[in-house]
Amino acid sequence: MIIRLLGLLFVVSIFIPVEFHVLAGSLRLETYRVVLALALIYAFINIRQVLKSADIIDILLFFFVILASASLIYNHGLQKGIESAGILIIEILGAFYLARLFITTPKAYYQINSWFVLALAVLVLFSLYEAFAKHRILHEWAKNITGNDALDYRLYTHHYIRMGILRTTNLFAHPILYGTIGAIFFPFIVLLTLYKFKLSNLIKAIALFIGMISTLSSAPLLSIAFQGMTAVLARFWSGGKRFWFGFGFIAISGMILISSVSNRGFFAILISNLTFNPATGYWRMLQWKYTMDDITDHPLFGIGLNDWTRPSWMNNSIDSFWLLMTLQHGIIASFILLFLCLYAVFHVLNRLHKHHPASRWMVKSWILAFMSLILIGFTVDYFGKIQPLFFFILGSIGWANNYPKLNKIINAMSQRAKLRSAQNKQQQGKVANRSPLGEQS
């Protein structure tokens, strides 16, 4: 099946190093972009299926893409704007509809997550070597094969050595990318281990955790913290005290996020330790401070990909996905995207208790993963492969809306399994009651 093949190719493409690319003018074509372009074409061909399953999330995402594309054309002219908007559309809609069309059942959701978890678990061996040998061996091999030196030179300097070990990138372009991808799939393997314990699942969960720690990055650690908080929220959300749990969740999350930006107070001490770098909060605070002028001066369409106003001694990086979306595409576009993401989470959360236990743990793993992505997006930018993966995860939960039908199927399968088990026991009982003489005769 074509969509299944595209799903598998997308997983593989995420683990292809950045060195494997070709330049088409000013555009860098990587495998994942080619796969997502094919997925978008497939979605257009199957537009009836897309429209049949469309909901408010599709509509809002469509409006975001229109505004983001308009901002690029407005700020960069027709030719460059369309070129940049095309890549944006491929990475957003291609990834979203690849997930929507492929992940239509719990089985498909389980399968795609299992592929990612297995790959990340196996790769942890290279992470351990990279960290302690201080040798980015996978990128060296990729460079020798392609001749492309695509990794940022700063990743080879002492700035990326902390506590005597090298911050690992593994197959990815930056430690943040590697750590965030591990954090996305960490809830799945942890909840799978709790739901159906197997030693192999426990080993995979430990491997993912080691890989995240080896990056010495704040992103995976903050993700785990937010995932734990979201797990508590999901546990009690269906009860009568959902308002207070929701309020407490928002309050605590807000304090942690504000502290990570301002670098002051008790939570600032916590965040400073989690980030392994006490200056991180200070730099984030400066980024929010100096981008505000550009945001207020360009509230509708943002500044596109243009450089933002800042002192000459500051670099141009923005350590916040949501801040960057607002800066580049305007306040309205950023608000629409944030709103639709939060709506998606709480829409699924409101129906979590209605799912059969066999699928509920998978739905819960998505809630934990995507809520943490939303929250850490205030302190981490989703550059490179993380941006399309963000929208892929957003689209991967559409199947959960069919919980009444899914519950009937799961209950029917459970009844058939119980019936077969009873029949087997009955048959074994008959065999055991036969006499040896009767069997011979």
C-alpha positions in Angstrom: 0.0 0.0 0.0 1.4 3.4 -1.0 0.6 5.3 2.2 2.2 2.6 4.3 5.3 2.8 2.2 5.4 6.6 2.6 5.0 6.2 6.3 7.9 3.8 6.5 10.0 6.0 4.3 9.3 9.0 6.5 10.5 7.2 9.6 13.7 6.2 7.7 14.2 9.7 6.4 14.1 11.2 9.9 17.2 9.1 10.7 19.2 10.1 7.5 21.9 12.5 8.5 21.8 16.1 7.2 24.9 15.4 5.1 22.7 13.5 2.6 21.2 16.3 0.7 21.3 18.0 -2.7 21.0 21.7 -3.4 18.4 22.9 -5.9 19.3 26.6 -6.2 19.1 27.9 -2.6 16.9 25.1 -1.5 18.4 22.1 0.4 16.5 19.0 -0.5 16.6 16.2 2.1 15.0 12.9 1.9 12.2 13.7 4.4 11.1 16.7 2.3 10.9 14.5 -0.8 8.8 11.9 1.1 6.5 14.7 2.4 6.1 16.2 -1.0 5.0 12.7 -2.3 2.7 12.4 0.7 1.1 15.8 -0.1 0.5 14.7 -3.7 -1.1 11.5 -2.4 -3.3 13.6 -0.2 -4.5 15.7 -3.2 -5.2 12.5 -5.2 -7.3 11.2 -2.3 -8.9 14.6 -1.5 -12.3 13.0 -0.8 -10.8 10.9 2.0 -9.1 14.0 3.4 -12.3 16.0 3.3 -14.3 13.1 4.8 -12.2 13.1 7.9 -11.6 16.8 8.1 -12.5 18.7 11.3 -11.8 22.1 13.0 -8.1 21.2 13.3 -7.8 20.9 9.5 -9.6 24.2 9.0 -7.5 26.1 11.5 -4.3 24.5 10.2 -5.3 25.6 6.7 -5.8 29.2 7.9 -2.4 29.1 9.6 -0.7 27.9 6.4 -2.4 30.7 4.4 -1.3 33.4 6.8 2.2 32.0 7.0 2.5 31.8 3.2 1.1 35.3 2.9 3.7 36.6 5.4 6.6 35.1 3.4 5.3 36.5 0.1 4.7 39.9 1.7 8.1 40.1 3.2 10.2 38.5 0.4 8.4 39.1 -2.8 6.6 36.7 -5.1 9.5 34.5 -6.3 11.3 33.9 -3.0 8.1 34.1 -1.0 6.5 31.3 -3.0 9.7 29.2 -2.8 9.8 29.5 1.0 6.0 29.0 1.3 6.3 25.8 -0.8 8.8 24.3 1.6 6.6 25.4 4.5 3.5 23.8 3.0 5.3 20.5 2.3 6.7 20.3 5.8 3.3 21.2 7.5 0.6 19.8 5.3 2.6 17.0 3.9 3.5 15.7 7.4 0.0 16.3 8.8 -1.8 14.5 6.1 0.7 11.7 5.9 -0.2 10.9 9.5 -3.9 11.5 9.0 -4.0 9.1 6.0 -1.7 6.4 7.4 -2.5 6.3 11.1 -6.2 5.5 11.0 -6.2 2.7 13.5 -4.6 1.9 16.9 -2.6 -0.7 15.1 -1.1 1.8 12.7 -0.3 4.2 15.7 1.3 1.4 17.6 3.3 0.4 14.5 4.7 3.9 13.7 5.7 4.5 17.3 7.3 1.1 17.5 9.5 1.9 14.5 10.7 5.1 16.0 11.3 3.5 19.4 13.3 0.6 18.0 15.5 2.9 15.9 16.2 5.2 18.9 16.9 2.3 21.2 19.5 0.7 18.8 21.2 4.1 18.2 21.9 4.6 21.9 25.1 2.6 21.5 26.5 5.2 19.1 25.4 7.9 21.5 27.4 6.4 24.3 30.5 6.1 22.1 30.0 9.7 20.8 29.6 11.1 24.3 32.6 9.5 26.0 35.0 9.2 23.0 34.1 12.8 22.0 33.9 11.6 18.4 30.9 12.3 16.1 31.4 9.1 14.2 28.1 8.9 12.4 28.5 12.4 10.9 32.1 11.6 10.0 30.9 8.5 8.1 28.1 10.5 6.4 30.6 13.3 5.4 33.0 10.7 3.9 30.2 9.2 1.9 28.6 12.4 0.6 31.5 14.9 0.7 29.1 17.4 2.4 30.2 19.0 5.7 26.7 20.1 6.8 27.2 20.1 10.6 27.7 23.4 12.4 31.4 23.8 13.2 30.6 24.9 16.7 29.4 21.4 17.5 33.0 20.3 17.3 34.2 22.9 19.8 34.6 22.9 23.6 31.3 24.7 23.9 29.5 21.3 23.4 31.5 19.5 26.1 29.8 19.5 29.5 30.8 17.6 32.5 33.6 16.0 30.6 31.4 14.4 27.9 30.4 15.6 24.4 26.8 16.5 23.9 25.5 13.9 21.5 23.9 14.5 18.2 23.8 10.9 17.0 22.3 11.0 13.4 20.8 14.5 13.9 22.0 18.0 13.2 22.0 19.2 16.9 21.7 17.7 20.4 18.3 19.5 20.9 16.9 17.6 17.9 18.1 14.3 19.1 16.8 14.9 22.7 13.4 16.2 21.6 12.8 13.3 19.2 13.6 10.8 22.0 11.2 12.7 24.3 8.4 12.5 21.8 8.3 8.7 21.9 9.3 8.2 25.5 5.7 8.2 26.8 4.7 5.6 24.3 7.4 3.0 25.4 6.9 3.8 29.1 3.2 3.3 29.0 3.5 0.2 26.8 5.9 -1.2 29.5 3.4 -0.4 32.2 0.4 -1.8 30.2 2.1 -5.0 29.1 5.4 -5.6 30.8 8.1 -7.2 28.7 11.8 -7.0 29.4 12.5 -5.9 25.9 10.1 -2.9 26.3 11.9 -1.9 29.6 15.3 -2.1 27.9 14.0 0.2 25.1 12.6 2.7 27.6 16.0 2.8 29.4 17.8 3.2 26.1 15.7 6.1 25.1 16.2 7.8 28.5 20.0 7.3 28.2 20.0 8.8 24.7 18.1 11.8 26.0 20.4 12.3 28.9 23.5 12.1 26.7 22.4 15.2 24.8 22.8 17.3 28.1 19.9 19.4 26.8 17.1 21.0 28.6 14.5 19.9 26.0 14.1 16.2 27.0 14.4 16.9 30.7 11.7 19.6 30.6 9.6 17.2 28.4 9.8 14.5 31.0 8.7 17.0 33.7 5.8 18.2 31.6 4.8 14.6 30.7 4.7 13.7 34.4 2.5 16.7 35.1 0.2 15.9 32.1 -0.1 12.3 33.3 -1.5 13.6 36.6 -3.9 15.9 34.7 -5.1 13.0 32.4 -5.6 10.7 35.4 -8.1 13.0 37.1 -9.5 15.0 34.1 -12.6 12.9 33.8 -13.6 13.6 37.4 -15.6 16.5 38.8 -12.5 18.5 39.8 -11.1 19.0 36.3 -11.2 22.8 36.6 -8.9 22.8 39.6 -6.5 20.2 38.1 -6.5 22.2 34.9 -5.9 25.4 36.7 -3.1 23.9 38.8 -1.5 22.4 35.6 -1.6 25.8 33.8 -0.2 27.6 36.9 2.7 25.3 37.5 3.5 25.1 33.7 3.4 28.9 33.6 5.8 29.3 36.5 8.3 26.8 35.0 8.2 28.5 31.6 8.4 32.0 33.0 11.3 31.0 35.2 13.1 29.4 32.2 12.9 32.7 30.4 13.5 35.1 33.3 16.1 33.0 35.1 14.9 34.2 38.5 13.4 32.6 41.5 13.2 29.0 42.8 12.2 27.5 39.4 15.0 29.4 37.8 17.4 27.4 40.0 15.7 24.2 38.8 15.7 25.2 35.2 19.3 26.4 35.3 20.3 22.9 36.6 18.1 21.2 34.1 19.6 23.1 31.2 23.2 22.4 32.4 23.9 26.1 31.7 22.9 28.9 34.1 23.1 31.5 31.3 20.4 29.9 29.2 17.5 31.7 30.9 19.3 35.0 30.6 19.7 34.7 26.8 16.1 33.6 26.4 15.0 36.6 28.3 17.0 38.9 26.0 15.5 37.1 22.9 12.0 37.9 24.1 13.0 41.4 25.0 14.6 42.4 21.7 12.0 40.7 19.4 9.1 42.6 21.0 9.8 45.7 18.9 9.8 43.7 15.7 6.6 41.9 16.7 4.7 45.1 17.6 5.9 46.9 14.4 4.8 43.9 12.2 1.9 42.3 14.1 0.0 41.0 11.0 2.6 39.4 8.8 5.7 39.4 11.0 9.1 39.9 9.5 9.3 36.6 7.5 12.8 35.2 7.3 14.4 38.6 7.7 16.9 39.3 10.5 15.5 40.6 13.7 16.5 43.7 15.6 19.1 43.1 18.4 22.5 44.3 19.7 25.5 43.4 17.5 26.9 41.0 20.2 23.8 38.7 20.1 23.6 35.9 17.6 20.5 35.4 15.5 19.1 32.2 17.1 15.6 32.2 18.7 15.2 29.5 21.4 11.4 29.4 21.2 9.2 27.8 18.6 6.2 30.0 19.5 8.2 33.2 19.7 9.7 32.5 16.3 6.3 31.7 14.7 5.0 35.1 16.1 8.1 36.9 14.9 8.1 35.4 11.4 4.4 35.1 10.6 2.6 37.5 12.9 0.5 37.4 16.0 -2.7 36.0 14.4 -1.0 33.1 12.7 0.9 32.2 15.9 -2.3 32.4 18.0 -4.2 30.2 15.5 -1.5 27.5 15.6 -1.2 27.5 19.4 -5.0 27.4 19.8 -5.5 24.5 17.4 -2.7 22.5 19.1 -4.3 23.1 22.6 -7.7 22.3 21.2 -6.4 19.0 19.7 -5.0 18.0 23.1 -8.1 18.8 25.2 -10.5 17.5 22.6 -8.8 14.1 22.9 -8.3 14.5 26.7 -12.1 15.0 27.2 -12.7 11.6 25.6 -9.8 9.7 27.0 -11.9 7.9 29.7 -14.3 6.6 27.0 -11.6 4.5 25.3 -11.2 0.8 25.8 -8.1 0.1 28.0 -6.4 -1.6 25.0 -6.3 1.7 23.2 -6.5 4.2 26.1 -2.9 3.9 27.0 -1.9 4.8 23.4 -4.2 7.8 23.4 -2.7 8.9 26.7 0.8 8.5 25.3 -0.1 10.9 22.5 -1.5 13.4 25.0 1.6 13.3 27.1 3.9 13.6 24.1 2.1 16.4 22.3 1.3 18.5 25.4 5.0 18.5 26.3 5.8 19.5 22.7 3.5 22.5 23.0 5.0 23.6 26.3 8.7 23.1 25.6 8.1 25.0 22.4 8.2 28.1 24.5 11.9 27.4 25.4 13.1 25.4 22.3 12.9 26.1 18.6 11.7 23.2 16.4 14.1 23.6 13.5 15.2 21.1 11.0 13.3 17.8 11.1 11.5 18.6 14.3 9.1 21.0 12.6 7.6 18.4 10.2 7.7 15.8 13.0 5.7 18.2 15.2 2.9 18.4 12.6 3.1 14.6 11.9 2.5 14.0 15.6 -0.4 16.5 15.5 -2.0 14.5 12.7 -1.3 11.1 14.2 -4.3 11.0 16.6 -7.2 11.5 14.3 -8.1 7.8 14.7 -9.0 8.4 18.4 -12.2 10.3 17.3 -13.7 7.0 16.3 -13.6 5.6 19.8 -17.2 4.2 19.8 -16.5 2.0 16.7 -13.0 1.1 18.1 -14.5 0.0 21.4 -17.0 -2.3 19.6 -14.2 -3.8 17.6 -11.9 -4.3 20.6 -14.8 -5.8 22.7 -15.7 -8.2 19.8 -12.1 -9.3 19.5 -12.0 -9.8 23.3 -15.1 -11.9 23.3 -13.8 -14.0 20.4 -10.6 -14.5 22.3 -12.4 -15.5 25.5 -14.6 -17.9 23.5 -11.6 -19.5 21.8 -9.9 -19.9 25.2 -13.0 -21.5 26.7 -13.3 -23.9 23.7 -9.6 -24.8 24.0 -10.0 -25.6 27.7 -13.1 -27.6 27.0 -11.3 -29.6 24.3 -8.3 -30.2 26.6 -10.7 -31.4 29.3 -12.2 -33.9 26.9 -8.8 -35.2 25.9 -7.8 -35.6 29.5 -10.9 -37.6 30.4 -10.4 -40.2 27.7 -9.1 -43.5 28.9 -6.1 -45.2 27.2 -8.3 -48.1 26.2 -10.8 -45.8 24.6 -8.1 -44.1 22.7 -6.8 -47.4 21.3 -10.2 -48.7 20.4 
